[in-house]
Amino acid sequence: MGESLQKAFFGVIALGVSCIAIELIPVSRQAAYWNRCLDNTVKFLEKDVRQLKGWDKKAKESLAVGLCNGAVYEPKLNTE
């Protein structure tokens, strides 16, 4: 009796871990997309935006975080 109960518990544990792993797939995909957006945006800001040449990397990353999170900025940047 005890051995079959132990097997049932292991089955429930395995099922629970499998469900948790399946639930984490969309979260990991979203994180991968967001990281790709951040990397590409920082590269774009460093290479192609002349108004930001004097900014350091952390300032550009901060701007990229806002853009990847969906923030909308005015077309004219205020660097004061």
Secondary structure by P-SEA (a helix, b strand, c coil): caaaaaaaaaaaaaaaaaaaaaaaaaaaaaaaaaaaaaaaaaaaaaccccccccccaaaaaaaaaaaaaccccccccccc
